[in-house]
Amino acid sequence: MNNFIKEIFHHQNHHDQSKIPFRLNFIFVVVGLLFAVLIGQLAYLQVLNGPQFRAEVNRSDNTIKTGNVQRGMIYDSQGRLLVGNKSHRAITYTKNFGQTPSKMYKTANRLSDFIKVPKAALTKRQKADYYLASPAHSKAVMSKINVNKKSESQTYNRELSYVKNSGKIHFTKKMKNAAEIYRTMNGAYQLSTTNIKSSNVKGKELAEVGEHLSEMLGVHVGTSWSRQYPQGKSIQTLAGTVSSEKAGLPSGEVNELTSEGYSRNDSVGQSFLEQEYEPALRGTKSQTQVRVMGGNKVSSEVKKYGGKKGDNLQLTINGKFQKQLQRLVKQADQGGVGESNGAYAVVMNPNNGDIIGMAGVNRKPSSGKETPNDLGAINSDIVMGSVVKGAMVSGAFMDHVITPTNSTMEDKPITTNGTTKYSWFNHGGGSDIPVTASDALEVSSNSYMMQLAMKEAHFHYHYDGNFDAVGPSIFNTLRGYFNQFGLGVKTGIDLPGETTGIKGPSGPGDVQQALDESFGNYDAYTTIQLAQYMSTIANGGYRLQPHIVKAIRGTGHDGKLGRVEYSVEPNVLNEIPMTAAERRVVKDGLYKVVHGTNPYKTGISLDQIHPEVSAKTGTAETYFHHQKTVTLSLASFAPSNHPQVVVALAIPNLPESAETNNINLAKEIYKAYWADVAAKSQA
């Protein structure tokens, strides 16, 4: 029996072993087929459709919805609010995924039932886009045109052309209102929020929109802000403007700004301080992470970042003094028809570059109409006259053609190439007098400055000599020294639009004009350049970069100025290579302009100002609309011994009879400064 069982088992094992190779081969084939299918699927997912699926995953995991924040505010040097924000209730729209033109069309029409948006000059294209967003309208139009089945874009262009040019489609008031709403919606980026109506939203509109929000996907009731000016709008000429959300980004900067994270409907600083400090003022938008599932359906939203209000600017300008300065400058051009075309003034701290006040006014002589133009102080180029003579004398010292102990020359008429030029007090040569460098500044000697220019050109003066022989390089010499003080170059002020001034022609045929250049009657400069030039003399030879912003600051818990994020430090652009003795001669000359004993001194009535002022006046012979005029200027500092403030001003194209407008304006400015600025800082 046992042998029989063993035989059976032996026979069975032999039979099973004979099938093993077949089974193994079958398993290998199946596994191989499965691997082939897997590899094919991986190729399909990763190679053929990898980018699409990766984008889908990234979109699902990392899509961010942004929200606007309040713009930073602008304060004066004393912490007074100059530019703030006024909040408004707003009707907003967030463009979610899957918002097709037809869906936006439906939402725009429904929203139009409840609100009226400000009228806009809609283009034919914008009206047509709205009209064709209706499937019914699109279908009706397509029945009237030749459809290009291979190109949807060509078909749509034909639809647009038909709607724009057929003349058969009449837009009602309600359609125009809805079209404007649709235009705003259509201009928004996906998951960005824009304002449909952000001002003058009526309570009834808010209530009705809030009641029907479920019918209008993406529409919400929110908040918007607009700029307000608690101290008056006069500061706007320096602060600048912000584009409205309706206007959106400036057309010439759309690509650049959108690459920086702006939406087309965002507000942006578009001039002056608002533009220059846009990165600080704009703030950081809120961010909400949105998870999107298949079919572009939002499955969840998680706020990742609440946003940060823009940082605030604190200016060097004293708001109260600025108002006074604007009023004084407006009065300085006499105000009669046919007289000056403007006036400009800059008040600056010579020791750190702070601009304490800057004002300007443009004036139309034919009508007397005046327009505020504070920025004219940095971009109106004016032939200033003798006010630049301090730089001329300094250049002669640096060129070593005079020294502090050897600078005496005779003031006399100068005749070269058949042309005679002279000082204001010595027309006929009957008042020839010896003058030193400081004396020449006191009496504003043109003759002395021309003789300095000749020395720098290595020209030995004799009556009716050929000055043209020195060549045009003399212009480079004179301008080079002027540039070191800031005359004829940009000062670097932290405002856009500064000009360098205007250089007169300086070719071989213009050499004679270099003599006019020496006493300030040729090249044109800006008032801010005068302020920088006089500050350089006042502080001992350091050309400082002027600035209007003192610091960038955060916002405190009380909503007011917070901690300092960034402080503007004095920036020395260059140092004047003069000795202490040379600088002392120039300063003495400026002091004598006001306090000297010579009967020809030009700043005599400034001696009424206390503390004592040092100054240089200027009178340039100019022309306006073919009429002979004079331009009066002045650059000064006080106190004379320890300068704290520089006042520079220019009043172009006054009638020839004008003599003291510059002096009178300077006296009023100093009076306001000591009352409104110095008294506050010492309190």
MOMO-V18301 format. One record per pair of residues at least 24 apart in sequence whose C-alpha atoms are under 8 Angstrom apart, sorted by the first residue. I is the first residue (numbers start at 1). GAP is how many residues later the second one is. Records with the same first field share a line. If there is no record, write none. Layout:
# MOMO-V18301
I = GAP, GAP
This chain:
# MOMO-V18301
59 = 232, 233
60 = 230, 231, 232, 233
61 = 228, 229, 230, 231
62 = 227, 228, 229
63 = 226, 227, 228, 229
64 = 127, 223, 224, 225, 226
65 = 126, 127, 222, 223, 224, 225
66 = 125, 126, 127, 219, 220, 221, 222
67 = 125, 126, 218, 219, 220, 240
68 = 125, 216, 217, 218, 239
69 = 213, 214, 215, 216, 217, 238, 239, 240, 241
70 = 155, 212, 213, 239, 240
71 = 154, 210, 211, 212, 238, 239, 240
72 = 208, 209, 210, 211, 237, 238, 239, 240, 241
73 = 208, 237, 238, 239, 240
74 = 238, 239, 240, 241
75 = 237, 238, 239, 240
76 = 238, 239, 240, 241, 242, 243
77 = 237, 238, 239, 240, 241, 242, 473
78 = 240, 241
79 = 235, 482
80 = 239
81 = 148, 149, 150
82 = 147, 148, 149, 150, 153, 237
83 = 144, 145, 146, 147, 156
84 = 143, 144, 145, 146
85 = 140, 141, 142, 143
86 = 139, 140, 141, 142
87 = 136, 137, 138, 139
88 = 110, 111, 112, 113, 135, 136, 137, 138
89 = 109, 110, 112, 132, 133, 134, 135
90 = 105, 106, 107, 108, 109, 111, 131, 132, 133, 134
91 = 104, 105, 106, 107, 110, 115, 128, 129, 130, 131, 132
92 = 101, 102, 103, 104, 105, 106, 127, 128, 129, 130
93 = 92, 100, 101, 102, 103, 125, 126, 127
94 = 94, 96, 97, 98, 99, 100, 124, 125, 126
95 = 90, 93, 94, 95, 96, 97, 98, 123
96 = 94, 95, 122
97 = 93, 94, 199, 200, 201
98 = 197, 198, 199
101 = 32, 33, 85
102 = 31, 32, 33
104 = 29, 78, 81, 82
105 = 25, 28, 29, 77
106 = 28
107 = 108, 109, 110
108 = 70, 71, 73, 74
109 = 66, 69
110 = 105, 106
111 = 67, 98, 105
112 = 62, 65, 66, 69
114 = 91, 94, 95
115 = 90, 94
116 = 61
117 = 60, 63, 64, 79, 80
119 = 58, 61
120 = 60
122 = 58
124 = 40
125 = 35, 39
126 = 53, 57
127 = 49, 52
128 = 32, 35, 36
129 = 31
130 = 49, 52, 53
131 = 48
132 = 27, 28
184 = 62, 81
187 = 77, 78
188 = 75, 76, 77
189 = 74, 75
192 = 71
194 = 51, 71, 72
195 = 29, 50
198 = 25, 26, 27
231 = 88
234 = 89, 138
237 = 35, 135, 136, 137, 138
238 = 34, 35, 136, 137
239 = 32, 33, 34, 35
240 = 29, 30, 31, 32, 33, 34, 35
241 = 28, 29, 30, 31, 33, 34
242 = 25, 26, 27, 28, 29, 32
243 = 24, 25, 26, 27
244 = 24
271 = 225
272 = 223, 224
273 = 221, 222, 223
275 = 221
276 = 218, 219, 220
280 = 30, 31, 32, 272
281 = 29, 30, 31, 32
282 = 27, 28, 29
283 = 24, 25, 26, 27, 28
284 = 24, 25, 26
310 = 244
311 = 241, 242, 243, 244
312 = 240, 241, 242, 243, 249
313 = 236, 237, 238, 239, 240
314 = 235, 236, 237, 238, 239
315 = 233, 234, 235, 236
316 = 38, 39, 40, 231, 232, 233, 234
317 = 37, 38, 39, 40, 231
318 = 38, 39, 359
320 = 356
321 = 35, 36, 351, 352, 355, 356
322 = 34, 35, 36, 37
324 = 348
325 = 32, 33, 34, 344, 347
326 = 32, 33, 34
328 = 337, 340, 341
329 = 30, 31, 32, 336
330 = 30, 31, 40
332 = 319, 329, 330, 333
333 = 318, 321, 328
335 = 33
336 = 29, 32
337 = 28, 29, 30, 31
338 = 27, 28, 29, 30
339 = 26, 314, 315, 316
340 = 25, 311, 312, 313, 314, 315
341 = 24, 311, 312, 313
342 = 309, 310
343 = 306, 307, 308, 309
344 = 30, 32, 33, 183, 305, 306, 307
345 = 32, 182, 302, 303, 304, 305
346 = 31, 181, 182, 185, 301, 302, 303
347 = 184, 298, 299, 300, 301
348 = 183, 187, 198, 297, 298, 299
349 = 186, 295, 296, 297
350 = 182, 184, 185, 186, 188, 189, 194, 293, 294, 295, 296
351 = 184, 188, 193, 293
352 = 192, 194, 217, 218, 219
353 = 191, 192, 193, 194, 217, 218
354 = 192, 193, 194, 196
355 = 191, 192, 193
356 = 192
377 = 149, 150, 151
378 = 119, 120, 121, 148, 149, 150, 151
379 = 118, 119, 120, 121, 122, 147
380 = 119, 121, 145, 146, 147
381 = 118, 120, 121, 143, 144, 145
382 = 119, 142, 143, 144, 268, 270
383 = 137, 138, 139, 140, 141, 142, 237, 239, 248
384 = 136, 137, 140, 141, 234, 235, 236, 247, 248, 249, 266
385 = 134, 135, 136, 233, 234, 235, 236, 246, 247, 248
386 = 58, 60, 133, 134, 135, 230, 231, 232, 233, 234
387 = 133, 229, 230, 231, 232, 246, 247, 248
388 = 131, 132, 142, 228, 230
389 = 52, 55, 60, 129, 130, 131, 227
390 = 51, 196, 200, 226
391 = 90, 91, 94, 142
392 = 57, 86, 89, 90, 126, 127
393 = 44, 56, 59, 193
394 = 87, 184, 188, 189, 192
395 = 83, 86, 87
396 = 56, 57, 60
397 = 181, 185
398 = 179, 180
399 = 57
401 = 51, 54, 55
403 = 179
404 = 177, 178, 181
407 = 29, 30
408 = 26, 27, 28, 29
409 = 25, 26, 27, 39
410 = 24, 25, 38
411 = 24, 34, 36, 37
412 = 35
413 = 34
414 = 33, 36, 49
415 = 48, 49, 50
416 = 47, 48, 49, 50, 51, 96
417 = 47, 48, 49, 50, 51, 95
418 = 46
419 = 45
421 = 26
422 = 24, 25
423 = 24
425 = 175
437 = 148, 149, 152
438 = 147, 148, 150, 151, 152, 154
439 = 150, 153
440 = 149
441 = 145, 148, 149, 151, 152, 175
442 = 147, 148, 149, 150, 151, 152, 154, 156, 158, 159, 160
443 = 150, 155, 157, 158, 159
444 = 157, 158
446 = 72, 73
449 = 66, 69, 70
450 = 65, 66, 68, 69
452 = 66
453 = 25, 61, 62, 65
467 = 44, 45
468 = 40, 41, 43, 44
470 = 41
471 = 37, 40
472 = 34, 35, 36, 38, 39
474 = 37, 40
475 = 31, 36, 39
478 = 39, 40
484 = 59, 90, 91, 92
485 = 47, 48, 49, 51, 58, 91
486 = 43, 44, 46, 47, 57
487 = 38, 42, 43, 46
488 = 35, 36, 37, 41
489 = 40
490 = 39
491 = 37, 38, 41, 54, 55
492 = 53, 54
493 = 52, 53, 54, 55
494 = 52, 53, 54, 55
499 = 27
500 = 25, 26
501 = 24, 25
520 = 100
521 = 99, 100
527 = 121, 122, 123
528 = 120
530 = 105, 118, 119
531 = 104, 115, 116, 117
534 = 101, 102, 103, 112, 114
535 = 102, 111
537 = 46, 50
538 = 49, 99, 105
539 = 104
540 = 43
541 = 34, 35, 36, 37, 42
542 = 30, 31, 32, 33, 34
543 = 29, 30, 31, 32, 33
544 = 26, 27, 28, 29, 30
545 = 25, 26, 27, 28
587 = 27
590 = 24, 25, 26
591 = 24, 49
603 = 60
605 = 58
606 = 57, 61
609 = 58, 61, 62
610 = 29
611 = 27, 28, 29
612 = 26, 27, 28
613 = 24, 25, 26, 27
614 = 24, 25, 26
617 = 45
622 = 31
623 = 30
624 = 29
628 = 27, 28
629 = 24, 25, 26, 27
630 = 24, 25, 26, 28
632 = 27, 29, 30
633 = 29
634 = 28, 29, 32
